[in-house]
């Protein structure tokens, strides 16, 4: 997994500060380019690299054009992030008791 550092930015979905992306591809030499998708590690929101390499909300048209296996992978990643966040909340609540 290769991590690419970015200028800090806020997720357009949740406002979480992010400064890097890691690829889910097995190709170690992969670097993001305009049009590539990413997912916020905090909220699971889908993100797209704009022409200036800033991460924005993807357009509905780009999402609709994704191959079904890519869509399924993104949905699975989003669900895993949301599940992990629910478990974190549960763990923080139970540690107070
Ligand atoms: Zn987010």
Boltz pocket constraint, residues with backbone or C-beta under 6 A from the ligand:
constraints:
  - pocket:
      binder: B
      contacts: [[A, 11], [A, 12], [A, 13], [A, 14], [A, 15], [A, 16], [A, 40], [A, 41], [A, 42], [A, 43], [A, 44], [A, 45]]
      max_distance: 6.0
